[in-house]
Amino acid sequence: MSKIFASVLVILALSVNISYAQDKDLPTQIKEIAATSKGIVGVSILDIESRDTLNYNGNSRLVMHSVMKFPIAMTVLNLVDKGKYKLDQKLKVDKKFMLPNTHSPMRDKYPDGAELPLSDILGYMVSQSDNDACDFLLNKIGGPKVVEDYIQSLGIKGIMVNTSEGEMAKAWEVQYTNWCKPVEVVHLLDIFYQGNALSKPSNDFLYKVMTETSTGPNRIKGLLPKDAVVAHKTGTSPTNDAGLSPATNDVGIITLPNGKHLAVAILVCNSTADEATREGVIAKIAKAAWDVYGH
């Protein structure tokens, strides 16, 4: 009887733990996780297959930073589809574009400039969030207005690319001119994933370089299984002397264990929490979404 009783206790204990983990719905979990951010958290989630949506501050205008490199990449690839450029076309990146004091693996490798295939420059910009590669491509295609015109032609009204990485670095307030609404980022991710904007080769290329993103490993991917496939783009602001971080972001497409896909945008804006906390907010929200939608 004692063995049976002990087994019953183990079963009951397991039942309590499982029910405790599942007794809060996803919106409640997100609200509680966001409360630790010491800032504004904006979340938008779309189950691409079922079309189920969830938003938390989804229509807030939040600082974007390098998340802007996703719509910039789409704009460049649209020009590839139109025949203006080719992915294997070599472009001369002059030394003047290799700016110091900014994140640029491309500059670190080619400090005096180089001729590089467009595919490599896009890879630097997206996978490694290279600021010099971003500003080179922005200049090449005609500036931020070209990006704005393109994404607005897709029906996206809540993403604003007004300036370059270099301009943002010159004055603190400039970063606030590049903003997005999480719901609109997810809308753009959905358009991209569905193949409704770019050709299949361009779509496949961008999806590949997004899955190769090396920045932000502790954000969306932080608490997911190591083999989880996530095509994503991060965005990170500097932190000022008062400890304020305008942007700690990650957006992308998660492939779930059940074969479905989530388009997610998780942005932590104007936070005074430390980096581990800010990234932890993103990781915990992504994991909660994984657990709810992945069954």
C-alpha positions as CSV (number, residue, x, y, z in Angstrom):
1,M,0.0,0.0,0.0
2,S,2.9,2.4,0.8
3,K,4.3,1.9,-2.7
4,I,0.9,2.6,-4.3
5,F,0.4,5.6,-2.0
6,A,3.8,6.9,-3.0
7,S,3.0,6.5,-6.7
8,V,-0.2,8.4,-6.2
9,L,1.7,11.2,-4.6
10,V,4.1,11.4,-7.5
11,I,1.3,11.5,-10.0
12,L,-0.5,14.2,-8.0
13,A,2.7,16.2,-7.8
14,L,3.3,16.0,-11.5
15,S,-0.3,17.0,-12.1
16,V,0.0,20.1,-9.9
17,N,3.2,21.2,-11.7
18,I,1.6,20.7,-15.2
19,S,-1.6,22.6,-14.2
20,Y,0.5,25.3,-12.6
21,A,2.4,25.8,-15.9
22,Q,-0.9,25.9,-17.9
23,D,-3.2,27.8,-15.5
24,K,-2.4,31.2,-17.1
25,D,-3.4,32.1,-20.6
26,L,-0.8,33.6,-23.0
27,P,-2.0,37.2,-22.7
28,T,-1.7,37.0,-18.9
29,Q,1.8,35.5,-19.2
30,I,2.9,38.2,-21.6
31,K,1.6,40.9,-19.3
32,E,3.4,39.5,-16.3
33,I,6.7,39.0,-18.2
34,A,6.5,42.5,-19.6
35,A,6.1,44.0,-16.2
36,T,9.7,43.1,-15.4
37,S,11.1,45.2,-18.3
38,K,11.1,48.6,-16.7
39,G,10.0,49.9,-20.1
40,I,7.4,49.5,-22.8
41,V,7.0,46.1,-24.3
42,G,5.2,45.6,-27.6
43,V,4.2,42.2,-28.8
44,S,2.4,40.9,-31.9
45,I,2.0,37.2,-32.7
46,L,0.4,35.6,-35.7
47,D,-0.1,31.8,-36.3
48,I,0.4,32.0,-40.0
49,E,-1.5,28.8,-40.8
50,S,-4.5,29.3,-38.5
51,R,-4.5,33.1,-38.6
52,D,-4.9,33.3,-34.9
53,T,-3.5,36.6,-33.6
54,L,-2.4,38.0,-30.2
55,N,-1.3,41.6,-29.5
56,Y,0.0,43.4,-26.5
57,N,0.7,47.1,-27.1
58,G,0.7,45.9,-30.7
59,N,-0.1,49.4,-32.1
60,S,2.4,51.3,-30.1
61,R,5.1,53.3,-32.0
62,L,8.3,51.8,-30.8
63,V,12.0,52.5,-31.6
64,M,13.1,50.1,-34.4
65,H,16.9,50.2,-34.8
66,S,18.3,47.4,-36.9
67,V,14.9,45.7,-37.3
68,M,14.8,48.2,-40.2
69,K,17.3,46.0,-42.0
70,F,14.5,43.5,-42.7
71,P,12.4,45.9,-44.8
72,I,15.5,47.3,-46.4
73,A,16.5,43.8,-47.5
74,M,13.1,43.3,-48.9
75,T,13.4,46.5,-50.8
76,V,16.8,45.6,-52.3
77,L,15.5,42.2,-53.3
78,N,12.5,43.7,-55.0
79,L,14.9,45.7,-57.1
80,V,16.7,42.4,-57.9
81,D,13.4,40.9,-59.0
82,K,12.9,44.0,-61.2
83,G,16.2,43.4,-62.9
84,K,18.0,46.5,-61.5
85,Y,20.5,44.3,-59.6
86,K,21.6,40.7,-59.5
87,L,22.5,38.8,-56.3
88,D,25.8,37.7,-57.8
89,Q,26.6,41.2,-59.1
90,K,29.7,42.6,-57.6
91,L,29.4,46.1,-56.1
92,K,32.3,48.4,-55.2
93,V,32.1,49.3,-51.5
94,D,34.4,52.3,-51.2
95,K,36.5,52.9,-48.1
96,K,34.3,56.0,-47.3
97,F,31.5,53.5,-46.5
98,M,33.7,51.6,-44.0
99,L,32.9,53.9,-41.1
100,P,34.7,53.4,-37.8
101,N,33.1,53.2,-34.3
102,T,30.1,51.2,-35.5
103,H,29.2,47.5,-35.7
104,S,30.6,46.3,-39.0
105,P,32.1,42.9,-39.5
106,M,32.3,43.8,-43.2
107,R,34.6,46.8,-42.4
108,D,36.6,44.7,-40.0
109,K,37.4,42.3,-42.9
110,Y,37.7,44.9,-45.6
111,P,38.9,48.2,-43.9
112,D,40.1,49.7,-47.2
113,G,36.9,48.8,-49.2
114,A,36.2,45.9,-51.5
115,E,34.2,44.6,-54.5
116,L,31.6,42.2,-53.1
117,P,28.7,40.3,-54.5
118,L,25.4,41.9,-53.5
119,S,24.4,38.6,-51.8
120,D,27.4,39.0,-49.5
121,I,26.6,42.6,-48.6
122,L,23.0,41.6,-47.8
123,G,24.3,38.7,-45.7
124,Y,26.4,41.1,-43.7
125,M,23.5,43.4,-43.2
126,V,20.9,40.8,-42.2
127,S,22.8,37.9,-40.6
128,Q,25.4,40.0,-38.8
129,S,23.4,43.3,-38.6
130,D,26.3,45.2,-40.2
131,N,25.7,48.9,-40.0
132,D,28.1,49.9,-42.8
133,A,26.6,47.3,-45.1
134,C,23.2,48.7,-44.3
135,D,24.1,52.3,-45.1
136,F,25.9,51.3,-48.3
137,L,22.8,49.6,-49.5
138,L,20.5,52.4,-48.4
139,N,22.7,54.9,-50.4
140,K,22.9,52.5,-53.4
141,I,19.1,52.2,-53.8
142,G,18.4,55.9,-53.3
143,G,17.8,56.4,-49.6
144,P,15.1,55.7,-47.0
145,K,12.3,57.1,-49.1
146,V,12.7,54.2,-51.6
147,V,12.2,51.7,-48.7
148,E,9.2,53.6,-47.4
149,D,7.6,53.7,-50.9
150,Y,8.1,50.0,-51.4
151,I,6.8,48.8,-48.0
152,Q,3.8,51.2,-48.3
153,S,3.0,49.7,-51.7
154,L,2.6,46.4,-49.8
155,G,0.0,48.0,-47.5
156,I,2.3,48.6,-44.6
157,K,1.7,51.9,-42.9
158,G,3.2,51.4,-39.5
159,I,6.9,51.1,-40.2
160,M,8.8,54.3,-40.7
161,V,12.4,54.2,-42.1
162,N,13.5,57.8,-42.0
163,T,17.3,57.7,-41.6
164,S,20.5,55.6,-41.7
165,E,22.5,53.9,-39.1
166,G,25.2,56.6,-39.5
167,E,22.7,59.4,-38.9
168,M,21.3,57.7,-35.8
169,A,24.8,57.5,-34.3
170,K,25.3,61.2,-34.6
171,A,22.5,62.3,-32.3
172,W,20.6,60.4,-29.6
173,E,17.1,61.7,-30.6
174,V,17.5,60.6,-34.3
175,Q,16.9,57.0,-33.4
176,Y,13.3,57.8,-32.5
177,T,12.6,58.8,-36.1
178,N,12.9,55.1,-37.2
179,W,9.9,53.4,-35.6
180,C,7.5,50.6,-36.1
181,K,4.3,49.1,-34.7
182,P,4.6,45.4,-33.8
183,V,1.4,44.5,-35.6
184,E,2.8,46.1,-38.8
185,V,6.1,44.2,-38.5
186,V,4.2,41.0,-38.2
187,H,2.1,42.0,-41.2
188,L,5.2,42.4,-43.2
189,L,6.7,39.1,-42.0
190,D,3.4,37.4,-43.0
191,I,3.6,39.0,-46.5
192,F,7.2,37.9,-46.8
193,Y,6.6,34.3,-45.6
194,Q,3.6,33.8,-47.8
195,G,5.7,34.8,-50.8
196,N,3.3,37.6,-51.7
197,A,6.0,40.3,-52.4
198,L,9.2,38.8,-53.7
199,S,10.1,36.1,-56.2
200,K,10.8,32.6,-54.8
201,P,14.6,32.8,-55.3
202,S,14.6,36.2,-53.5
203,N,12.3,34.9,-50.8
204,D,14.4,31.8,-50.2
205,F,17.6,33.9,-50.1
206,L,16.2,36.3,-47.5
207,Y,14.7,33.5,-45.4
208,K,18.1,31.7,-45.4
209,V,20.1,34.7,-44.3
210,M,17.5,35.4,-41.5
211,T,17.9,31.9,-40.2
212,E,21.7,32.5,-40.1
213,T,21.3,35.6,-37.9
214,S,24.1,35.5,-35.3
215,T,23.0,38.5,-33.2
216,G,20.6,38.3,-30.2
217,P,21.1,34.6,-29.4
218,N,19.5,35.2,-26.0
219,R,16.3,36.8,-27.4
220,I,13.7,34.8,-29.4
221,K,15.9,31.8,-29.6
222,G,17.1,32.1,-26.0
223,L,14.8,29.5,-24.3
224,L,13.8,27.5,-27.4
225,P,15.2,24.1,-28.2
226,K,18.7,24.4,-29.7
227,D,17.5,23.0,-33.0
228,A,14.5,25.4,-33.3
229,V,14.4,27.1,-36.7
230,V,14.0,30.9,-36.4
231,A,14.4,33.4,-39.2
232,H,14.8,36.7,-37.4
233,K,16.2,40.2,-37.3
234,T,17.3,41.9,-34.1
235,G,17.5,45.6,-33.3
236,T,19.6,47.1,-30.5
237,S,20.1,50.6,-29.3
238,P,22.9,52.0,-27.3
239,T,22.3,52.7,-23.6
240,N,22.8,56.2,-22.3
241,D,24.5,57.3,-19.1
242,A,21.1,57.3,-17.3
243,G,20.8,53.6,-18.1
244,L,18.0,54.1,-20.7
245,S,17.9,51.6,-23.6
246,P,15.4,52.8,-26.3
247,A,15.4,49.5,-28.2
248,T,16.0,45.8,-27.5
249,N,14.1,44.0,-30.2
250,D,13.7,40.7,-32.1
251,V,11.3,39.9,-34.9
252,G,10.9,36.9,-37.1
253,I,9.3,33.6,-38.0
254,I,9.4,30.6,-35.7
255,T,8.9,27.1,-37.1
256,L,7.0,25.2,-34.4
257,P,7.3,21.4,-33.5
258,N,3.9,20.8,-35.1
259,G,5.1,22.2,-38.4
260,K,3.2,25.5,-38.1
261,H,4.8,28.9,-38.1
262,L,4.6,31.9,-35.9
263,A,5.3,35.5,-37.1
264,V,6.4,37.4,-34.0
265,A,7.6,40.8,-33.1
266,I,8.8,41.5,-29.5
267,L,10.1,45.0,-28.8
268,V,11.4,46.3,-25.5
269,C,11.4,50.1,-25.7
270,N,12.8,52.8,-23.3
271,S,13.8,50.3,-20.7
272,T,16.1,51.0,-17.7
273,A,16.6,47.3,-17.0
274,D,19.9,45.6,-17.7
275,E,20.6,43.8,-20.9
276,A,20.0,40.3,-19.4
277,T,16.6,41.3,-18.2
278,R,15.6,43.0,-21.5
279,E,16.7,40.0,-23.5
280,G,15.0,37.7,-21.0
281,V,11.7,39.4,-21.5
282,I,11.9,38.6,-25.2
283,A,13.1,35.0,-24.6
284,K,10.3,34.3,-22.1
285,I,7.6,35.6,-24.3
286,A,8.8,33.6,-27.3
287,K,9.0,30.5,-25.1
288,A,5.4,31.1,-23.8
289,A,4.2,31.4,-27.4
290,W,6.1,28.3,-28.4
291,D,4.5,26.3,-25.6
292,V,0.9,27.5,-26.4
293,Y,1.0,27.4,-30.2
294,G,3.4,24.4,-30.6
295,H,1.1,21.6,-29.6
